[in-house]
Amino acid sequence: MSEAIEKRIVDEENVARVRDLLQCMERGDEEGAREIVDELANVRETTLYQEVGKLTRELHDAISAFGMDDRIANLAEHDIPDARERLNYVIAKTDEAANRTLTAIEESLPLCEKLESESGDLHARWQQFRRKELNIDDFRELSRSLEAFLAEQHQNAGQVRAHLTDALMAQDFQDLTGQIIKRVITLVEEVEANLVNLIKVAGLPEREQDGPKEHDLDGPVIPGKETASTVSGQDEVDDLLSSLGF
Amino acid sequence: MDKNMKILIVDDFSTMRRIIKNLLRDLGFTNTEEADDGTTALPMLQSGKYDLLITDWNMPGMQGIDLLKAVRADDKLATLPVLMVTAEQKREQIIEAAQAGVNGYIVKPFTAQTLKEKMDKIFERVGA
């Protein structure tokens, strides 16, 4: 029997009781009237107990469903701390890679600068020789310089190559950190799904979504996530500043 | 621009300090020093004679914006040119930095060319 029909029957019964009550009172039948009033109170109490019983059963079901799903407890106890460790590892790996690359570059730059300046100097002197502007002593000196330059540059080129290889190898973090971050994204999705379920079980009313919490500092803007309050790129910063008189 | 000018680079990430230091070196500025946040930077600025401060915004301890305000509030440092290099791109933050008296604002990631342009502009104004 549907609840609506049930309710209509109860209502009709109550209406009949009230009519009887009225007739009893008109007749001056006090005892009859008291009986009917008791009956009405009784109906009210029964309905109340039924409602409380229903709520208790729902609460019981919800609690047992919640308890059976120990995945949530597992997420909080194990998976979240694990994800935190993994993300810290990502920071460590990217930091290490950036520093290793920077070291390789910093060690290569002086070698390149030396090549640039010495080759420029030798080229100028070679041009003098081609224009027959060098005497025999100058030429001997140029010849010695050239020999030393070639020997040194041969060695330096080997060093630069080793540094470049090191910078290349330092990029191997991408594969590892990429895999780790993907796993953490999967975890975040699972936590999200569980939170949604939790909200459904707890029966919290759905409310208007609050906007994202305002932070003091937002950090880097992710492409596609720009908002009206952020600028995208240096050009817009420059425009904004020049509008302020900069 | 005086290539011997003394520059303080403030950023909590050592890699970013190294990148800025190398870019400056490439532009011919080799007289650079480093600090990892405002708390370390401020005493350095007060005791040493610096010609330019390049600072990040978001740092533990004292943030870049507070360092900028402290510099402007200090009689001896008030006119020190300050270039902010940061990932913060909110309009209100850029305006806040401008109002606090920043001389240039660069958003990360940036190029060597941008750094050069902003430095040229700062010293063009300071010289004028």
Interface residues (C-beta under 8 A of the other chain):
Chain A: D95 A98 N99 L102 I105 E106 L109 L217 D218 G219 P220 V221 E226 S229 T230 V231 S232 G233 Q234 V237 L240 L241 L244 F246
Chain B: S14 T15 R18 I19 N22 R25 W57 N58 Q63 A87 E88 Q89 K90 R91 E92 Q93 I94 I95 A98 Y105 I106 V107 K108 F110 T114
